Amino acid sequence: MARVLIIGAGGVGQVVAHKCAQVPDVFESICLASRTKSKCDAIAKQISRPIETAQVNADNVSETVKLITTFKPELVINVALPYQDLAIMDACLETGTHYLDTANYEPRDTAKFEYSWQWAYQDKFREKGLMALLGSGFDPGVTNVYTAYLAKHYLDEIEYLDIVDVNGGDHGKPFATNFNPEINIREVTAPCRHFENGAFVETAPMSQKSRFNCPDNVGEYTIYRMYHEELESLTKHFPSIKKAQFWMSFSENYINHLQVLQNVGMTRIDEVEYQGQKIVPLQFLKAVLPNPGDLGKTTKGRTCIGNIARGKKDGKDVGYYIYNICDHEACFSEVGSQAISYTTGVPAMIGAMMMLTGKWKGEGVFNMEQMDPDPFMEKLNIHGLPWRVVESGSLCWNPEE
């Protein structure tokens, strides 16, 4: 049994706290910390077993070091903002604590998603005998493990990889984002990059789209090609990949709202002066949009996230689709959050479980696909994210159309 510190009390932090509390034989003691302690206290009241709460500014390394030193966790689960990854990693190094996050670092002033900053910590964590596990959410996270699982059991070589993230849910709001608005909008408005013939190719944001028919009557949706960080690590660790793309569904209503917001400058991440004060338009927009953590009350429908991998098995061309379908209302009933937070929070808990039980171990900085996928995949079925594998030839979809 172990002690774990969760930093971040948004929608994902709420799910992680609930799911860790459900496994007391692994997570003996839990502390949930955030800049706003009242958020942590509200989550703690939802949970049937006692958990500790604390206030911390995760941008401040010394504050985080003080909290870690006081609580003495074996592992820090970072579900705060991606801007804070390096500061929390520094605090873990200073205190000799293992580290896990769900999204890669990005600087505040540039919408740039890459692992270079965190991969640069490899020697520091190795020299301290510590493990840092990056991207233990769904995408990235489960999608990385899906790829490793297909490579281990279904394909000798993966040549073409498409990751498709469909949110078939409806929150009933005129416009809202399913997770942190600032991070969501920075992500979808950044230039698209996909991997092809040994290099990343940049195209305009949301300029390539297709239709995708989800299994199990989730429905047919328009999906847009965009960049996602797992493409960087997967193409590094599976060098047989010739082409890799990431796709996400957006409604016409979302796209129209986003275009208007871009046109009037509300998605800018640089400072502007307003009534004698410096403000960042996107941060102001975040303050007036619905809180994603409150969307669970009204969201209905299902998500469908999975990988389509094609390549060789015993010299023959084969392809498989591995996916999970998650129901928004079922997630809210269990942990008080919609499926977007649930599908990120559950894998964070399972990744932490893998580390704390010794199923996954190492010294240095690791991406999910570098670990044995089998024990993680087993726990997905147990803890709320069951998966299925089918031959990809059954899909009525061609990403090249």
Order of alpha helices (4+ residues) and beta strands (2+ residues): beta-alpha-beta-alpha-beta-alpha-beta-alpha-beta-alpha-alpha-beta-alpha-beta-alpha-beta-beta-beta-beta-alpha-beta-alpha-beta-beta-alpha-beta-beta-alpha-alpha-beta-alpha-beta
